[in-house]
């Protein structure tokens, strides 16, 4: 085993139990987003992140595959509902993770205002 691998292994052994039992938050909620039409094949990454958050860190996780049809409205509604329902709890942390292409600007919108697209 290389010296780097030894250091990583020792760090993981020393800290693995810490992260699952210590937190500055009473509750951590994560919303994981990816496109239903997954042309980047990120669903495995999202599934692995969900397992890490739930199993190792004891976070509460929701996954939302962004639909192709009516994407803007459905996504905005999902994120707003999630944040409103989770962020107003004392000592809570809300994580929104997006796996996909970066946003783009709609040609009909004002500069600086992006929109979601697959």
N, C-alpha and C positions, 0 to 999 in steps of 0.2 A: 504494500500500500504506500502511495506517495505521501510526502510530508503534508501536502495540501489536503489530501483525503483524510489523513489522520487528524488534522486540525478540525476539519468539518465534522468528522465523526464525533470527536470529543465535545465540540460545541453542541451538536445535536443531543448527545447523551446528557450533557449538563443542563440544557435548557428545555428539553422536551416536556417535562412535567410542569415547569413554570408557566408556560403559556396557556395551559389548559386549566390552571387553578388561580391565576392572578390576572386581574383586569382593573382598569380605572372606571369601568362601566358595569352597571348592573345588567345591562342588556345590549347585545350587539345583533343587529339585523342587517342582512345583506340581500340585495336584489341583483341578480345576475341576468344580464340581457344579451341576447344574440339573435341574429336573424333566423326566422323559421326557414327561409330559403338560404341555407348555410353554405354559400359558395366558397367560404374560406375554411370549412371543416373545423370549426372551433367548438363544436358541441362536446368533444372529448375534453378539451381544456376547461370548459365550463363545468362539466361533470366532475372533473378532478378537483377543481377549485371548491365546488360545493362539498365534496367529501372532506377536503381539508378543513374548511370552515366549520362544518357540522361535527365531524368526528374528532378532530384534533383541538379545535379552538372553542367548540361548543356554541357557535353562533347559530342563530336562526336564519335559514336561507329560503328564499323564493327564487324560482327561475321563471323568466318571461321570454318566450320566443316571440320576437317582434313579427307580426304578420305582414305579409306582402301587401295585402289590401288594407286600406285605411290605416296605414302604419303610423302616421303622424298623430292622429287623434288617439288611437289605442295606446301608443307609447306614452304620450303626455298624460293620459288618464291613469295609466298603471303607475308611473313614477310619482305623480302627484298624490295618488291614493296611498301608495306605500310610504312615502315620506311623511304625509300628514298623520298616518296611523302609527308610525314608529318614532318619529323625531321629537314629538312633544312629551315623551316620557323622560322624567329626570334621570340623569346619568346614563343616557342611551347614546349609542353610536349607530349611525345609518351609513351603510356602504352601498353605493351603486356602481356596479362593474359592468362595463360594456365591452363585449368581444365582437369586433367587426370592423368594417371600413370606417374611416374617419368621416365626420360630417361634411356637408357640402353646402354651397350657397345656392338657393333657388334663384333662377334668373329673374323671377318676378318679385322677389323680396328686396327690402332695403339692404344696403351694404352692412355687413356685420351680423346679420341674422341668418344663421344656418338652418338646415332642416335635416331630418333623418332620411336616409335612403339605404337600400341594400347595395 
